[in-house]
């Protein structure tokens, strides 16, 4: 009965979404209903989607093999953590997670947002219900997660071994919270255009949702990068995989939207920019859903291989985004121009920031979709990989970092007085580039510039805190400083890793010793071991550097359900980098392929990502605290 309960909850939630739309039509035409019933319906809809998702977790936890989705993606011998996480490690489950987050976002909007007037509230919740209705239809008509098997399966087929990792419990939910969180910004933008209320109040209402979504996207991308880094065993942290790009594109759009919202909230400017970016950000989220769920991509991240489902999602993408763009075109002429500002001002810097982010987004968009379009039109498979993205997006990204050296220090509206503080970061970056040219001539141009800019940005990011009392500095200012400092940290890690990583690949036998960077690594032994649902050959590697001694145990694993072989990395993390080891296949002569990397300061990449997310969290808490204080004071 658990599966039937979940299915009934989905149908009821669908009926409520339709009722929400009818209520909105009644309110706009005859002033029937209003915000109160709209809020109640949105809250009930969110509760029902949560019931449906809880039911899915229940059938996976019990390994109910009479449910087709469980039989196809689980196994009775799997550890409980992977049984639970496996609920969203497949197409239907991941889409139910999407719908659940969408419903909960609508419920949270109904319960928490009290700044909007009646018309704006009804329109926003109606737009959110329209989004939900399409995805409810997709689940119920094309991807029912609760379909039964008769008779029940004797045993499950198991989950893809690459997904049997703690990262699966964290990575997809955080990305989905980011993807679907942008739906609130989309709904608010649609409502603002419908009611002609584009202004600072809209920005203040939208900003916490965008900031929250951006934090989750940052965490999801950072965690996903590290997950692929240690799980796939190829030693890289970003490969410009199309599904990686599918998460990057909404993040780029959300970053630009977040900066536009700051201008709209503070100065009343960039109104058209903000509306367009709100539509684009959610468009990129839906595009990512289409790419991953449609079967058009072959990727470790992609779940679906059914073109019918892909066509359904594509239809939703065209319907929602086409309607939003048509509304934007029809109503943008009614949006009043915001406050004017000079080119050399903080607003001017934020416009330049948005332009660069938009161009980078366009480059990633074209590089991701062009091979798919070319294959559809010509039948030939093309590959667009790191060389294209690094050569095109790389210099623009460095230009964006250079902008961060001084733009946050400019005044609003117009700034004419030069300050020494704005010159120091750029001068430091130039001196660093000169020093790197002399001391590290082997570095290529882009990593050298990146490392120099990272040093300058680290200083520039802290300048807004200078001459301030820490306890009186707004949390939003702390958040901006820490997020920008995180960019510097992550950029430094990328530059150092790309320039100074040392790799060693060799065929080895027990007792052989290899040198990789400052490390001496001995292949000490090879032993069979068994896990909960796998067997493995585990190598013991004795590594030494000076007085430091380490033992690493990479494995070659074999899973029975489904039959799969994987290579499990062993990584030693030290203060100055990581020693990364992979046990490969056995050669015909009995020796084993062993792959070693010494990656100096590579952990700065993910530390920087965590700092960026922390900065966003502090800014969010600061905004929420300020908003609460203003409401409490009656202002």
N, C-alpha and C positions, 0 to 999 in steps of 0.2 A: 504493500500500500504506500510505501514511501515514494516510489516513482510516480504513482498516480496523484499523490498529494502535490508533488512538484509540478506536474502537468496541469492540474486544475488551477494552481496558483498562477501559472503563466497565462492561462486563458482569462482568468479574472483580471490580472494586471492589464492584459490587452483590452478588455472591455472598459476598464477605467481610463486607459489612455484615449480611447475613442470618445468616452463620455467627457473627458477634459476638453477635447476639441469642440464638441457640440456645445458645451457650456460657454466656451470662449466666443463662439459664433452668436449664441444667444445674448451674451453680454454686450458685444459690439453693436448688434442690431437693435435689441430691445431693452438693454440694460437689465437683463434677467441674470440672477446669480451675482457673482462678484468674487473678490479675492478670498473670502472665507471658505466657500465650497471648493474653490480651485486649490487652495492649500490642503484641505482635507483629502481631496482625491489624489493629489500628488504624493502625500504622505502615505496613504493606503497603498498606492501603486508601488512605492519603494519597499514597503513592508512585504508585499506579496512577492516581489522579485527576490527578496532576501530569503523568504520561505522556499522558493523554488531552488535557489542555489544551495541552501542548507540540505534540501532533499537530495540534490546531486552528490554533495559531500557524504551524505549518509549511505547511499547505495555504493559508493566507492569504498568507504570505510568498511562496510560489511562484505565487500566483494560479491555483490549480488549479480551472479552470472546470468540471471534471466533478463537483465538490462543489456541491450546490445552494446552500448557505449562502454560499459564496464568490461564485458567479455572481450572487446576489441583492444582495450587499452590498459588492462590491469591483470593481475595474477595473484593467486592466493598466497604465494610465497614471498611477495614483495614486502619490504618493511613498511610499517604503517605510514611513515612520513611520505613515502612515494605513492602509497595508495591515495592519500588525501591530495597531494600535489598533482597526482595524475588526473584529478577531476578537471583541471584546466590545461593539461598537457595534450590536448586533442582539439579537433575543430569545434565540435558541438559544445564541449565544456568551456572552451575559451570564449565562444560567442555568448554563452549564458553568463559568464563572468562579466563580459562587456555590458550586457543588458542589465545585470544586477548593479553595476557601478553607475550606469546611466539612470536607473530608477532611484538609487540612493542619492545621487546628485540632485535629482529633481526634488526628492523629499527634503534634503538639507536646505535647498534653495527656498522651499515653501516654509520651512520652520524658522530659518535664521534671517532671511533677508526682509527687513522691515522699512528700508529707506524708499522703496519705490511706491508710486501711487497706484491706485486700483487698476487703471488701464494697463500700465506697464507690468504689473504683477500678473494679471490674467494673460497678457500676451506672451510673457516670458514662459510661464508654465505651459501654455498651449504649444509654444514652439518646442519645448522639451518633450511634451507628450507626442508631438508629431514625429520627432526623432525616434522615440521609444516604440511607437506603433509600427514603424517600418521594420525595426529589428525584431520585435515580437513576431511579426508576420514571417520574417526570415526563419526564425527558430521553429515556429510551429508548422510551417509549410515545407521547409527545405532541410532543416537540421534539428529535428526533434531529439533532445538529449535523453529522453525518457522512454524511447521505443523499446518494446519488450521482444524477447526471443522465445519462441515456443517450438520445441522444448528448450530449456535453458542449456547453456554451454557447460560441458564437463569441466573445462579449465579455461582460463583467460589466455589471450595471446601475449599479454605483457606490454609494458611501456618501452618505447625506444630507449635503449640503454644510455644514449647520450643525454637524455632528459632525466635519468635517474641520478639526480644530483641535488644537493641542497639549494643550488641556485634557482631551480625550478620553483621552489616554494616562495621565492622573493622576487625574481626578475619579472615574470609576466604580470603579476598583480600590480606592481609599482608602475609599469608602463601603462597598464589599462587605466589606473587612476589618473595618470597624466593625459592619456588620449581622451577619455570620456569626460575628464574635468574640463577640457576645452569646449565640451558641448554647452556648458553653462554660459561661457563667453559668447558662443554662437547664438544661443537663444536670447541672451540679453541684447546682442547687436540687432537681431531680427526684430525684437520687440521695440527697440529704440527707433529703428527706421519706420516701423509701422505707426508708432505713436508720435513720431517727430520729437523725440526727447534725447537727442545726442548732445551731451554736455558733461561738465565735471561730475554731476551726480551719478551719471551712468558709469563714468570711469571709477569712481570710488566704490560703486557696487560691484563692478566687474573685476577690479584689481585683485581682491583676495582669492577669487576662484582661479584666475590665470596664474597667480603666484603659487598657489597650492599645486595646480597641475604642472607647472614648470618645475617645482621641487621634485615631484614624483618622476617626471620625465628624466631629470638630471640623475636621480638615484637609479632609475631603471637602466638608463644607458650606461652609467658607470658600472653597475653590477653586471650587466650583460657583457660588457667588454671584458671584465675580469673573468667571468664565467667561461666565455669562449677561449680566453687566454690559457686558462689552466685545463679546460676540459678537452679541447680539440687537439692539443699537443703540437701546434705548429709554431709556437713561440711568439706570435704576434698579438697585438691588443686591438687592432682595427684593420679590417681587410676590405672595407667599402663593399661588403656583401649587400645585395639589394634589400634584404630585410633589416640589416643594420641601418641602411639609409632610410628605410621606412620609419624608423624611430627618430632618426636625426632630423628629418624634415619638419615634423611638428615642433621639435624643440627649437629649431632656428626661427620658425614663424612665431612661436610663443615668446621667445626672447625679444624679438622686434616688437611684438604686441605689448609686452610688459613695459618697455621703454616708452612706447607711444602713450600708454595709459598714464604714465607719470606726468607727461607733458599735458595731457588733457585734464587730469585732475588738478594740477598745480596752476596751469596757465590758460586752460581752455582751448589749447591749440591741437593741431594734428587730428582733427575730427574725422576727416575722410580716411586718413591713414589708419586710424584705430578701427573704424568699421570694416575696412577691407581686410586688415590683418586678422580680425576676429573670425571672418569667414574663411580666410586662407588657412589659419591655424587648424580649425576643425576639419577643413577639406583635406589637409595633409594627414590628419588622424584617420579619416575615412579611407583615404588612398592607401595608407599603410595597412588598414584592415583588408582592403581589396587585394593588395599584393600578397599578403600572407595567407589569406583564406581562399583565394580563387584557384590556386593550382598553377598560375602562370609562372611561378618561380620554383626553382629547385634549390632548396637551402635546408640546412639543419634546423632552421627556425620555422620553416613553413609546414603547416599541418595539412591543408586541404589539397585534394587532387581532383575535385569534381567541378568541371567547367560550368555546370548548371548553377551551382552555388555561387560561383564567381560572377555569372551573369546577373544573378539576383542582387548581389552586393553592388555591382557596377550600376545597376538600375537605381538603387537607393542613392548612390553617390551622385549620379546625374540629376536625379530628382531634387534632392535636398540642396546641393550646391548650386545647381542651375537656378532653382527658385530663389535662393538667397542672393545670387549675383544679379538676377533680374530685378529683385526688390532694391538692391543697392543702386543699380543703374536708374531705376525709376524715382528713387527718393533722395539720391545724393545731392541733387540740385536744391533741395529744401533745407539742407544742413547749413547752418550759418558758419561763416568763416570765423576761425578762432583769433585769438590775440596775435598781432604781428610780432615778428622778432627778427633780429639781425642775423646775418650768416655766421658771424663770430659771436656765438652765444651758446648757452647750454642746449637750448632747443635746436640750434643749428648742428651741434655735435650729435644730438640724438637722431636728427634726420639723416646725417651721414652714416650713423650706426645702422639705422634701418635700411638705408640703401645698400650698404655692404652686405648685411645679413640677407636681404632679399636677393641680391645677385648670387650669393653663395647658395641660397636655397634653389634658385633657378638652375645653377650648374649641377647640383646634386639631383634635382628633378629630371633634367635632361639625360644625365649620365645613367640614371636608374631606369628610365622608361624607354630611352632610344633603342636599346637592344631588343626589347619586347615588341616595339612597333616595327622595327626592321624585320624581325623574324616573321611577324604577322603578314607583312606586305611582300616580302621576297622569299620567305622560307629558309633563309640563311641565318645561322646562329652567330651572333656577334658577342664579343665580350668587352665590356668597358670596366677597367679595373683601376688599381691604385695609380698607375702612371698618369692617367687622365685627371683623376680627382686631385692628386698631389700637385700637378702642374697648373691646374686652373683655380681650384679653391684655395690651395695653400698660400699663394701670394696675397690673395684678398683677405684671408684670415689674419695674416700678419699685418696687413694694413688696418684691420679692425683693432688689433692689439695696439698698434701705434696710436690709433685714435684715443684709446683708453688712457694713454699717458697724460693727456691734458684735458680732454673734453669734460670729464666729471668735475674739474676744477673751475670751469667757466661760470660766469654769472648768467642768470636768466635774462632774456630779452636782448640785451646788448652788452658786450664787454669790450672795452677799449684799453683798459689799463693793464699792461703786461706785468706779470709777477715772476719773481725769481723761482718760486716753487714750481711753476709750470715748465720752467726750462731744465731744472735739475734732472727729472726722470729721463728726458730725451737725451741730455748730455751724458748721463750715466750709461744709457743704452748704446750710444755711439762709441764711448770709450771701451765698453765691454766688447763690442764688435771688433774694434781694432785690436784689443788684447787677444781675443780668440783667434784672429787671423794670424797673429804672431806666435801664439803658444800652441794652437791646435790647427795647423795648416791642413790636416787631413779632413777636417769637417767640410762638408759641402755647404753651398751658399745658404739655402733655406734654413737648415738646422742652426747655422751660426747666427743668422739674423734672429731666429726664434729664441735662442738662448739669451742673446743680448737684450731683446725686447722683454723677456721674462724678468730679467734683473731690473730693468727700468720700471716695469709695471708693478713689481713687488714694492718699490718705493712709492710710486704714484698712488697705489691703492690705499696706502696708509696716510697720505697727506690730508684727506678730509677729516681725520681724527686729530690732527695736530692742533695744539693750543686749545683743546677742548677738555673739559673735565669728563673722564670716562663715564662716571655715573649719571651725568647730565646729557650725554650724547644720545640722541634718539636711536632706538633699536634699528630703525630703517637705515640710518647712516652706518651703523656697525655692520648691518647686513650687506650693504653695498660694498663696503671696504673688504669684508671677508670674502665675498663672492669674487671680486676682482683679484684679490690676492690668490684665491684658489685657481683662477685662470693662469696666473703667473706660475704657480707651483706645477700645475698640470703641463703647461707649455714647456717648462724646463725639463720635466721628465720625458716628454716626447722627443725633445731635441737631443738630450743625452742618450736616450735609448737608440735613436736612429743613427747616431754617430759612433757610439763606443761599444755597442753590443758585440760580443765575440762568440762565434758558433763553432762547434766541433762535431763532425759526423764521422763515425768509424765503425768497422766491423770488429767486434771484440770477443774474447773468450775469458773465462774466469781467470783472474789473476792479472789481467792486462791493466795498465795504467795510462790514462790520458791527461793531457794538460789543456785547460781552457781558461784563458786569462790568467789570473793569479792563483787558480785552483789546480790541484792535482787530484784526480778522481780515479779510484781503483775499483774494478769490477770484482767484488769479493766473492759473491755467490749468487746462485739462482735456485729458488725454492718454490714448490707448489703450495698454494694456500687456497682456502675456500671461504666464500662470503655467504650472505643470506640467500642469494639467488644467482651466484656466479662462482666460477673457479678462475684461478689466475696463476701465472708464473711471476714471481716477484724477485726482482734483482735487488741485491744489497750493494750499494755504492758507498765506499768510504772516501770522503772528500776532506782535503786539508788545505789550509792556507796559513802559513806561519804557525802560530800556536792554536789556531782554530781547527777543531775536528768536528765533522758532521757525518751523519749516516742518512742516506736517502734511499727510498724503496719504490722506484717506479714499477708498474705492473703491466702485463699484457693479459687482459681479462677476456673471458668467454662467458657470454650469457646464453642460456638455453631457450628462454622464452621472451622475445623472439631470438632466434639464433644469430648472435652478433659478436664480433670481436672488437674490443676497444683497447686503446693505449692510455693508461692512467698516469699522468705526470707526477713527479715528485719535485717539489719546489722548496728550497731553503731560503727564507727571507732574512736578510741581515740589514743593518742600518744603511749600508752603502749599495744595496742592490739585491738581486736574486740569482741564485744558482738553480737553473731550470734543467731537468733531466727527463728523457723519454726513452723507454725501452721499446725498440721496434721489433721487426720480424727476424726469424732465424734464417740465415743463409744456407745454401746447399752444403757448405763445408762445416756446418755446425756452429759457426760463430753468430753472434747476435749484433744487430744494428743498434748502436747507442748514439743518441743525439744529445748534446750538451750545449747550454748557453750560459754565458755570464752576462747579466744585463744590469749595468750600473744604474742605480737610482731610478729604476723603472717604476717602483711603487709610488713615486711622486705623481704619476699620471692619475692614479685612483685616489690618492690623498687629495689632490687638487679637486677632483670631482666631488669628493665628500665635503670639502670646504665650500665649494660653490653652492651645494645644496644647503649646507649649514647657514651660509649667508642669506639664502632665500628664506629659510625658516625664521631667522631672526627678523628679517624685514616683514614677513607675514605677521609674526607675533606683535611687532611694533605697530603695524597698521591696525590690527584688531584691537590692541590695547587702547590706541588713540581713539578709534571709533567708539569703543565702549565708554570711554571717559566722556566723550562729547555727548553721547546719548544720555548718560547719567546726569550730566550737567544741564541737559535740556537744550543744547545748542544744535 
